[in-house]
Amino acid sequence: MGYTPKKPNKDFVKATFGLRKDQFTEFMRDALKDDGLWKEDKNGNYWLNIDILESREGTLYAKINKFNPEPQIEVEDNKDIPF
């Protein structure tokens, strides 16, 4: 299923897109089963992030953002270790 945002007719709206009910329903049924699409926030809520991008030709398109940064490992500052 593709998403095609449209350029709005108001300057303060950056992009808008519609979702066809039957396609979106099917997509969401599959997406709910794919843990790789969902990002958990610090409150335990899960989000599906969609980026609005612009092609080289200037056409807007939407893409699910699957980026998941690696957790940062905190290292304690241990001043007792000689170097």
N, C-alpha and C positions, 0 to 999 in steps of 0.2 A: 504494500500500500504506500503510495507516495503522498506527500503533502506539498501543495503548491500555494504558498502565501501570495496574496495580491497586494500591490501597492495601493495604499488607501488614498482617498481624495482629501484628507486633512493632514496638514503638516505635522501636527502633534502626535498622530498615530503612525508608528514606524512600520507596522505590517499587520495584516489580518489574514486569517485563513479559515475556511469552513471544513467541517468534518461530516462526511456522509454517514448517517446513522448505521446502516447495515455494515459498511466496511469498518467503521470505528469500533463497533461492538465486537466483531470478529477479531480485529487487531488487539483489543483490550483483553479478550479472553486468552489469547496467546501470550500477550505481554505479562499478564499477571502470573504466569507460570515461569517466566524467564527472570530469575533473580539478578542476572547481569545487567538488566535495564534499570533497576531501581537503586537509588542511593539513599542510605539511611542518614538522617540528620541527628544532631546531638540529643534531640527529644524522642528519638525512636520512631519518627515518622518517615515514611518511604515516599520518594519523589521520582517521577519520570521527567527528565529534563529534555526540552526540545530547543535546539538552536535555530534561529532564522539566519540563513547565510545568503551571500550574493555570489553568483557565478561570475566568471571572467566576462561573460557577455552581458552582465547586468541583471540577469533574471534572479529573483528571489526564490529560495527553496528552504524547506525545513528538514532537519535531520535530528534523530534522537542522539543525544550526547551520551555516549557510553564511557566517557573518560572516568576513571576511578583511580585517584592518586594513591600511591603506596603510603601507608601510615608512617608518620615520622617517628623515629626511635629517639627518645630522649636519652642523652648521655649525661651522667652526673659529672660535675666538675670535681675531680678528685685531685686535690693539691698534694696529697701524701705520696704520689707516685713520682719518683725522680726520673728525669729524662736526660 
